[in-house]
Amino acid sequence: MRTASVSPLVLVVKSKKSQPQKGIDEAPPRITSNVKQNLQFLKLWREFQKQKSSSPKPATSYRKKKAVKEELPEDTELYQDPTSKLYYTNQGLETAVPVLLVDGYNVCGYWPKLKKHFMKGRLDIARQKLVDELITFSVLKEVKVVVVFDAMMSGLPTHKESFAGIDVVYSGESCADAWIEKEVVALKTDGCPKVWVVTSDVCQQHSAHGAGAFVWSCKALVSEIKASQREIEQILDEQRSSSVQGKLLQHNLDSEVVHALKDLKKKLSENEST
């Protein structure tokens, strides 16, 4: 009987790689965790920044815009009131009120902020903005303002309207120049102490001056309106400061009491810090 030869079992033992000893010059291991995720995040962030820069800017109308001084164009001023004031001084006519006659479309065609509407045919907007400016002006200067528009130009019938004491006349039978010239004569006959006519039309200036009225150019009127606005702003600022001071407690206490309260506040803060 033959016996099978058994080959000896050979065990192959793989030796572990010898770990290199950490030395001073060995480079630190790279951080490979979440690399893919970080790269995706970086890509998304760049796309977000690109989209943000190309998107329209949010409206900033709530922010206070930088005040830009409005430059008024040159204007013809042949005549003007020698007193340079609209205030009426008592000359025996206690009930008489000075009157300011304004050629409306003449001013709208001159004043830049009204002219942009006037030149584009938006006459209703230009008229309303001029009336709004004249309302405050008439109250502050204590003068009766009558603004005259050519009804034929605006497409409105001859009529008169009133807005907060301002008379708005639409002259359809004649142009505004002729209406103002007749009104100057009528006012002087009635004993009106002073009549002003606002226009930059040279012919109308001559006619108004010849009828006994003082003449202002459009530039003079706009300058007076701006001066009145600054006057109102100054009054409002003074009222705000006085009202705020009245509400503050320290303005209603003696100086010694205020000083003692400040010392007490200082001591309390020092105790809290310790």
Backbone hydrogen bonds in HBPLUS format (Angstrom, degrees):
<---DONOR---> <-ACCEPTOR-->    atom                        ^
c    i                          cat <-CA-CA->   ^        H-A-AA   ^      H-
h    n   atom  resd res      DA  || num        DHA   H-A  angle D-A-AA Bond
n    s   type  num  typ     dist DA aas  dist angle  dist       angle   num
A0038-ASN N   A0034-ASN O   2.96 MM   4  6.10 157.3  2.01 145.2 151.3     1
A0039-LEU N   A0035-VAL O   2.96 MM   4  6.20 153.3  2.03 150.4 157.5     2
A0040-GLN N   A0036-LYS O   3.05 MM   4  6.31 155.3  2.12 145.8 152.1     3
A0041-PHE N   A0037-GLN O   2.97 MM   4  6.23 156.9  2.03 147.2 153.7     4
A0042-LEU N   A0038-ASN O   2.92 MM   4  6.13 154.9  1.98 144.5 151.4     5
A0043-LYS N   A0039-LEU O   2.97 MM   4  6.21 151.0  2.06 144.2 151.8     6
A0044-LEU N   A0040-GLN O   2.95 MM   4  6.22 162.4  1.98 151.4 155.9     7
A0045-TRP N   A0041-PHE O   2.88 MM   4  6.08 154.1  1.95 147.9 155.4     8
A0046-ARG N   A0042-LEU O   3.05 MM   4  6.26 154.4  2.11 144.1 150.0     9
A0047-GLU N   A0043-LYS O   3.05 MM   4  6.33 159.9  2.09 149.5 155.0    10
A0048-PHE N   A0044-LEU O   2.90 MM   4  6.13 149.2  2.00 144.3 153.3    11
A0049-GLN N   A0045-TRP O   2.96 MM   4  6.23 158.2  2.01 148.2 153.3    12
A0050-LYS N   A0046-ARG O   2.93 MM   4  6.15 155.4  1.99 147.7 154.6    13
A0051-GLN N   A0047-GLU O   2.94 MM   4  6.12 157.4  1.99 145.0 150.9    14
A0052-LYS N   A0048-PHE O   2.87 MM   4  6.01 151.9  1.95 145.9 154.4    15
A0053-SER N   A0049-GLN O   3.00 MM   4  6.19 153.8  2.07 144.2 150.1    16
A0054-SER N   A0050-LYS O   3.19 MM   4  6.37 146.1  2.31 140.5 149.0    17
A0055-SER N   A0051-GLN O   3.01 MM   4  6.04 126.7  2.30 140.2 152.8    18
A0063-ARG N   A0060-THR O   3.05 MM   3  5.55 156.0  2.11 111.5 118.7    19
A0084-SER N   A0081-ASP O   3.02 MM   3  5.27 146.0  2.14 108.6 118.6    20
A0096-ALA N   A0093-LEU O   3.27 MM   3  5.40 147.4  2.38 101.3 110.6    21
A0144-LYS N   A0098-PRO O   2.91 MM  46  6.08 165.9  1.93 161.6 158.4    22
A0099-VAL N   A0194-LYS O   3.15 MM  95  6.56 163.1  2.18 156.2 158.9    23
A0196-TRP N   A0099-VAL O   2.92 MM  97  6.35 163.7  1.95 159.3 164.8    24
A0100-LEU N   A0144-LYS O   2.67 MM  44  6.03 157.2  1.72 165.2 170.6    25
A0146-VAL N   A0100-LEU O   2.86 MM  46  6.10 168.1  1.87 162.1 161.0    26
A0101-LEU N   A0196-TRP O   2.80 MM  95  5.99 174.6  1.81 156.1 154.2    27
A0198-VAL N   A0101-LEU O   2.79 MM  97  6.18 160.9  1.83 163.2 167.4    28
A0102-VAL N   A0146-VAL O   2.82 MM  44  6.15 164.6  1.85 155.5 159.1    29
A0148-VAL N   A0102-VAL O   2.81 MM  46  6.06 169.3  1.82 178.3 175.1    30
A0103-ASP N   A0198-VAL O   3.10 MM  95  6.07 169.2  2.11 159.7 161.5    31
A0107-VAL N   A0103-ASP O   3.18 MM   4  6.52 151.1  2.27 153.8 161.5    32
A0104-GLY N   A0148-VAL O   2.80 MM  44  5.35 148.0  1.90 142.5 151.0    33
A0108-CYS N   A0104-GLY O   2.95 MM   4  6.25 157.9  2.00 149.0 156.2    34
A0109-GLY N   A0105-TYR O   2.98 MM   4  5.98 145.4  2.10 136.2 143.8    35
A0110-TYR N   A0107-VAL O   2.99 MM   3  5.08 149.2  2.09 101.1 110.9    36
A0111-TRP N   A0107-VAL O   2.93 MM   4  6.03 170.9  1.94 171.4 169.1    37
A0114-LEU N   A0111-TRP O   2.98 MM   3  5.41 143.2  2.12 114.6 125.6    38
A0115-LYS N   A0111-TRP O   2.68 MM   4  5.67 150.1  1.77 158.2 167.4    39
A0116-LYS N   A0112-PRO O   3.36 MM   4  6.38 151.8  2.45 146.8 147.7    40
A0117-HIS N   A0114-LEU O   3.16 MM   3  5.58 134.2  2.38 106.6 117.5    41
A0118-PHE N   A0114-LEU O   2.96 MM   4  6.19 160.6  2.00 150.0 156.5    42
A0119-MET N   A0115-LYS O   2.81 MM   4  5.84 167.1  1.83 156.6 157.2    43
A0120-LYS N   A0117-HIS O   3.24 MM   3  5.26 131.1  2.50  95.0 107.8    44
A0122-ARG N   A0117-HIS O   2.92 MM   5  5.05 141.3  2.07 161.6 154.2    45
A0121-GLY N   A0118-PHE O   3.24 MM   3  5.36 162.3  2.28 105.9 109.2    46
A0126-ALA N   A0122-ARG O   3.24 MM   4  6.56 165.9  2.26 152.1 156.0    47
A0127-ARG N   A0123-LEU O   2.87 MM   4  6.02 161.2  1.91 151.9 157.0    48
A0128-GLN N   A0124-ASP O   3.06 MM   4  6.18 165.3  2.09 144.1 148.1    49
A0129-LYS N   A0125-ILE O   3.00 MM   4  6.16 162.9  2.03 153.5 158.0    50
A0130-LEU N   A0126-ALA O   3.10 MM   4  6.25 155.3  2.17 145.0 151.4    51
A0131-VAL N   A0127-ARG O   2.96 MM   4  6.24 161.8  1.99 154.0 159.1    52
A0132-ASP N   A0128-GLN O   2.93 MM   4  6.14 157.5  1.98 148.6 154.7    53
A0133-GLU N   A0129-LYS O   3.14 MM   4  6.38 152.3  2.22 141.8 148.4    54
A0134-LEU N   A0130-LEU O   3.04 MM   4  6.30 152.2  2.12 147.9 155.7    55
A0135-ILE N   A0131-VAL O   3.00 MM   4  6.19 138.1  2.19 149.9 159.8    56
A0137-PHE N   A0133-GLU O   3.43 MM   4  6.53 159.5  2.48 140.4 146.2    57
A0138-SER N   A0134-LEU O   2.90 MM   4  5.94 157.7  1.95 146.3 150.5    58
A0139-VAL N   A0135-ILE O   3.26 MM   4  6.51 156.8  2.31 148.0 153.7    59
A0140-LEU N   A0136-THR O   3.08 MM   4  6.25 166.6  2.10 153.1 156.6    60
A0141-LYS N   A0137-PHE O   2.99 MM   4  6.03 159.5  2.03 149.4 155.1    61
A0142-GLU N   A0138-SER O   2.91 MM   4  5.57 116.9  2.31 132.8 144.6    62
A0143-VAL N   A0138-SER O   3.27 MM   5  5.21 155.8  2.34 135.1 142.3    63
A0167-ASP N   A0145-VAL O   3.21 MM  22  6.52 165.9  2.23 161.4 159.2    64
A0147-VAL N   A0167-ASP O   2.93 MM  20  6.36 153.7  2.00 168.5 173.6    65
A0169-VAL N   A0147-VAL O   2.92 MM  22  6.24 163.5  1.95 156.2 161.7    66
A0149-PHE N   A0169-VAL O   2.83 MM  20  6.22 163.8  1.86 168.1 173.7    67
A0171-SER N   A0149-PHE O   2.93 MM  22  6.26 159.3  1.98 170.9 174.8    68
A0154-SER N   A0150-ASP O   3.25 MM   4  6.56 151.9  2.33 146.8 154.2    69
A0151-ALA N   A0171-SER O   2.81 MM  20  4.97 156.4  1.87 117.9 122.2    70
A0155-GLY N   A0151-ALA O   2.81 MM   4  5.74 121.3  2.16 142.0 155.8    71
A0156-LEU N   A0151-ALA O   3.09 MM   5  5.00 141.4  2.24 138.3 143.2    72
A0159-HIS N   A0170-TYR O   3.22 MM  11  5.38 139.1  2.40 129.1 140.8    73
A0170-TYR N   A0159-HIS O   2.87 MM  11  5.38 170.4  1.88 176.6 175.7    74
A0161-GLU N   A0168-VAL O   2.78 MM   7  5.01 160.7  1.81 146.4 153.1    75
A0168-VAL N   A0161-GLU O   2.71 MM   7  5.01 173.3  1.71 148.5 150.9    76
A0163-PHE N   A0166-ILE O   2.85 MM   3  5.02 155.1  1.91 141.2 149.2    77
A0166-ILE N   A0163-PHE O   2.87 MM   3  5.02 162.7  1.90 114.3 119.8    78
A0179-TRP N   A0175-CYS O   3.13 MM   4  6.43 161.8  2.17 154.7 160.3    79
A0180-ILE N   A0176-ALA O   2.96 MM   4  6.10 163.4  1.99 152.2 156.1    80
A0181-GLU N   A0177-ASP O   3.01 MM   4  6.22 158.9  2.06 148.9 155.0    81
A0182-LYS N   A0178-ALA O   3.13 MM   4  6.34 162.6  2.16 149.8 153.0    82
A0183-GLU N   A0179-TRP O   3.00 MM   4  6.18 152.7  2.07 144.7 153.0    83
A0184-VAL N   A0180-ILE O   2.94 MM   4  6.16 148.6  2.04 151.0 158.1    84
A0185-VAL N   A0181-GLU O   3.41 MM   4  6.71 160.8  2.45 144.7 148.2    85
A0186-ALA N   A0182-LYS O   3.05 MM   4  6.34 158.0  2.10 147.6 153.9    86
A0187-LEU N   A0183-GLU O   2.89 MM   4  6.03 159.9  1.93 150.3 155.1    87
A0188-LYS N   A0184-VAL O   3.01 MM   4  6.18 163.0  2.04 151.3 155.7    88
A0189-THR N   A0185-VAL O   3.03 MM   4  6.17 150.0  2.12 142.6 151.0    89
A0190-ASP N   A0186-ALA O   3.01 MM   4  6.25 145.2  2.14 141.6 150.8    90
A0192-CYS N   A0187-LEU O   3.01 MM   5  5.45 168.2  2.02 154.1 151.1    91
A0191-GLY N   A0188-LYS O   3.20 MM   3  5.15 153.4  2.27  97.1 105.1    92
A0214-PHE N   A0195-VAL O   2.82 MM  19  6.17 160.2  1.86 167.1 165.6    93
A0197-VAL N   A0214-PHE O   2.81 MM  17  6.24 145.2  1.93 154.8 166.4    94
A0216-TRP N   A0197-VAL O   2.86 MM  19  6.09 168.1  1.88 152.6 155.3    95
A0199-THR N   A0216-TRP O   2.98 MM  17  6.40 154.2  2.05 169.4 170.6    96
A0205-GLN N   A0201-ASP O   2.89 MM   4  6.13 148.3  1.99 150.5 160.5    97
A0206-HIS N   A0202-VAL O   3.04 MM   4  6.35 156.9  2.09 152.2 157.0    98
A0207-SER N   A0203-CYS O   3.05 MM   4  6.32 161.3  2.09 147.8 152.9    99
A0208-ALA N   A0204-GLN O   2.90 MM   4  6.03 165.3  1.93 150.7 154.5   100
A0209-HIS N   A0205-GLN O   2.98 MM   4  6.04 161.9  2.01 146.6 152.1   101
A0210-GLY N   A0206-HIS O   2.91 MM   4  6.04 154.0  1.98 145.7 153.2   102
A0211-ALA N   A0207-SER O   3.02 MM   4  6.25 134.5  2.23 139.4 151.2   103
A0211-ALA N   A0208-ALA O   3.15 MM   3  5.09 129.3  2.42  92.5 105.9   104
A0213-ALA N   A0208-ALA O   3.03 MM   5  5.47 163.0  2.06 151.5 148.2   105
A0212-GLY N   A0209-HIS O   3.12 MM   3  5.26 159.4  2.16 104.2 110.3   106
A0221-LEU N   A0217-SER O   3.17 MM   4  6.56 157.8  2.22 150.5 155.7   107
A0222-VAL N   A0218-CYS O   2.99 MM   4  6.25 168.5  2.00 155.1 157.8   108
A0223-SER N   A0219-LYS O   2.97 MM   4  6.10 157.3  2.02 146.0 152.5   109
A0224-GLU N   A0220-ALA O   3.01 MM   4  6.23 153.3  2.09 145.0 152.0   110
A0225-ILE N   A0221-LEU O   2.91 MM   4  6.20 153.5  1.98 152.4 160.1   111
A0226-LYS N   A0222-VAL O   2.98 MM   4  6.21 161.7  2.01 150.9 155.1   112
A0227-ALA N   A0223-SER O   2.98 MM   4  6.20 153.1  2.06 143.5 151.2   113
A0228-SER N   A0224-GLU O   2.96 MM   4  6.17 150.7  2.04 143.5 151.3   114
A0229-GLN N   A0225-ILE O   2.99 MM   4  6.31 151.4  2.08 147.7 155.4   115
A0230-ARG N   A0226-LYS O   3.06 MM   4  6.38 155.3  2.13 147.7 153.5   116
A0231-GLU N   A0227-ALA O   3.01 MM   4  6.25 147.7  2.12 141.3 150.6   117
A0232-ILE N   A0228-SER O   2.94 MM   4  6.26 153.1  2.02 149.1 155.6   118
A0233-GLU N   A0229-GLN O   2.98 MM   4  6.22 161.4  2.02 149.8 154.7   119
A0234-GLN N   A0230-ARG O   3.03 MM   4  6.20 151.7  2.11 142.7 149.8   120
A0235-ILE N   A0231-GLU O   3.08 MM   4  6.38 154.8  2.15 144.7 151.2   121
A0236-LEU N   A0232-ILE O   2.92 MM   4  6.20 161.4  1.96 154.8 159.7   122
A0237-ASP N   A0233-GLU O   2.94 MM   4  6.11 154.6  2.01 145.1 152.0   123
A0238-GLU N   A0234-GLN O   3.05 MM   4  6.27 155.4  2.11 145.9 152.1   124
A0239-GLN N   A0235-ILE O   3.02 MM   4  6.30 153.1  2.10 146.5 154.0   125
A0240-ARG N   A0236-LEU O   2.89 MM   4  6.13 155.7  1.95 149.1 155.7   126
A0241-SER N   A0237-ASP O   3.00 MM   4  6.19 165.4  2.02 149.9 153.3   127
A0242-SER N   A0238-GLU O   3.05 MM   4  6.18 158.8  2.10 144.3 150.1   128
A0243-SER N   A0239-GLN O   2.91 MM   4  6.02 155.0  1.98 145.7 152.7   129
A0244-VAL N   A0240-ARG O   2.93 MM   4  6.09 156.3  1.98 150.2 156.4   130
A0245-GLN N   A0241-SER O   3.03 MM   4  6.15 160.3  2.07 143.8 149.3   131
A0246-GLY N   A0242-SER O   3.06 MM   4  6.20 145.2  2.19 138.1 147.1   132
A0247-LYS N   A0243-SER O   3.25 MM   4  6.48 134.5  2.47 135.2 145.8   133
A0247-LYS N   A0244-VAL O   3.07 MM   3  5.19 132.0  2.31  98.2 111.1   134
A0248-LEU N   A0244-VAL O   3.16 MM   4  6.44 137.2  2.35 147.0 158.3   135
A0252-ASN N   A0249-LEU O   2.94 MM   3  5.37 155.5  2.00 113.3 121.3   136
A0258-VAL N   A0254-ASP O   3.09 MM   4  6.39 160.7  2.13 153.1 158.5   137
A0259-HIS N   A0255-SER O   2.98 MM   4  6.16 156.3  2.04 145.3 151.5   138
A0260-ALA N   A0256-GLU O   2.98 MM   4  6.19 155.8  2.04 145.2 151.5   139
A0261-LEU N   A0257-VAL O   2.97 MM   4  6.20 154.7  2.03 148.6 155.2   140
A0262-LYS N   A0258-VAL O   3.05 MM   4  6.29 151.3  2.14 145.4 152.9   141
A0263-ASP N   A0259-HIS O   3.07 MM   4  6.38 154.2  2.13 147.1 153.5   142
A0264-LEU N   A0260-ALA O   3.00 MM   4  6.25 156.5  2.06 146.9 153.1   143
A0265-LYS N   A0261-LEU O   2.97 MM   4  6.17 156.4  2.02 146.1 152.3   144
A0266-LYS N   A0262-LYS O   3.02 MM   4  6.24 149.2  2.12 142.8 150.9   145
A0267-LYS N   A0263-ASP O   2.98 MM   4  6.27 156.7  2.03 149.8 155.4   146
A0268-LEU N   A0264-LEU O   3.00 MM   4  6.21 158.0  2.05 149.4 155.3   147
A0269-SER N   A0265-LYS O   3.10 MM   4  6.29 155.5  2.17 143.4 149.4   148
A0270-GLU N   A0266-LYS O   3.05 MM   4  6.31 148.9  2.15 143.4 152.0   149
A0271-ASN N   A0267-LYS O   2.98 MM   4  6.24 154.7  2.04 148.9 155.3   150
A0272-GLU N   A0268-LEU O   3.07 MM   4  6.31 153.8  2.15 146.0 152.6   151
A0273-SER N   A0269-SER O   3.15 MM   4  6.31 149.7  2.24 140.9 148.3   152
A0274-THR N   A0270-GLU O   3.17 MM   4  6.42 144.2  2.30 144.2 152.7   153
